[in-house]
Amino acid sequence: SIKNEESTSGQGLELNESERDVKRRRKEPFVLFGSSFPKDREYTQVCRNINQIKICMETGRTVILLNLENLYESLYDLLNQYYIFLGNSRYVDLGLQTHRVKCRVDNEFKLILIAEKETVYKTFPTPLINRLEKHFVLTETILLDWQKEVLKELKTWVEKFCTITEWNENFRTQDAFVGFQHDTPASVIFQVTKQLRDELNVYQDKDLADKTSEVFKHSCYLLLQMANPDALIRLQRTALADQQKRLCQVYFSEQYHDSIIRFLQHHIENDFEGNGVLIQVTTHSNLLSISEQKE
């Protein structure tokens, strides 16, 4: 840290600020995503991921792994905390197959694996599960009391949205909302609360306790982003028939479901803050060729 009390140019302050930025980036968790795409499973990409983990181990930066089961074999000794101590430093073997090197492990380093409960039970080896400190996390558990009240209201709205009152057809919630899971409504409320907090320059979620109706409305509209078009047509046979016109107006006119180009343009112009935009697009179009699907 550089101190220059007599400086009037602000250079000392700028150096202090830049140093704090570097320290902050070191402490921010480093997230590694994996996928089943062929290039993400190549040997070179696996080596690149291991090298990134190695750097975080040495600097004490927390690593979060998501969908990277092909790396766990390389991290066997690390997950087992099989350390070798030399002086005040810890070292562990890291590598691929028979090629392994000893890497220093900072005392503040943490490794977090994120996986669905079903994936853990069905695909994770028992020894791996036994090595890990396990936590079952639901978004609902971190909501405040007023958010939980909104959650009850939102779940009721979702049930009405999906329940046909005059037909014998049994439509599931997933038939109306693509990718809907048990924890989806809570996650939506959490995201909407964060967006409103940023818009209103509010620092804590509890300061939005008087905005429950606004949080509920925006949560419904966010869920509409996941809805199938035919679910909007079926609304006339549900308990939300009186809301069909308004919801269709939002879905077909205010949101962007007909063109991925318009959709991306909208989010880049409105949500882009320099750190990228994380979006999952679900489509009935064929994105992978037959040969890629087999791989």
Sequence and secondary structure as in RCSB ss.txt:
>XXXX:A:sequence
SIKNEESTSGQGLELNESERDVKRRRKEPFVLFGSSFPKDREYTQVCRNINQIKICMETGRTVILLNLENLYESL
YDLLNQYYIFLGNSRYVDLGLQTHRVKCRVDNEFKLILIAEKETVYKTFPTPLINRLEKHFVLTETILLDWQKEV
LKELKTWVEKFCTITEWNENFRTQDAFVGFQHDTPASVIFQVTKQLRDELNVYQDKDLADKTSEVFKHSCYLLLQ
MANPDALIRLQRTALADQQKRLCQVYFSEQYHDSIIRFLQHHIENDFEGNGVLIQVTTHSNLLSISEQKE
>XXXX:A:secstr
    TT SSSHHHHHHHHHHHHHHHHHS EEEE  SSGGGGSHHHHHHHHHHHHHHHHHT  EEEES GGGTTTT
HHHHTT  EEETTEEEEEEEETTEEEEEEE TT  EEEE  HHHHHHHS HHHHHHS      GGGG  HHHHHH
HHHHHHHHHHHH  SS      HHHHBTT  TTHHHHHHHHHHHHHHHHTT SSGGGGGGGHHHHHHHHHHHHHT
TB HHHHHGGGGSTTGGGHHHHHHIIIIIS  S HHHHHHHHHHHH  SS        SS  S HHHHH 
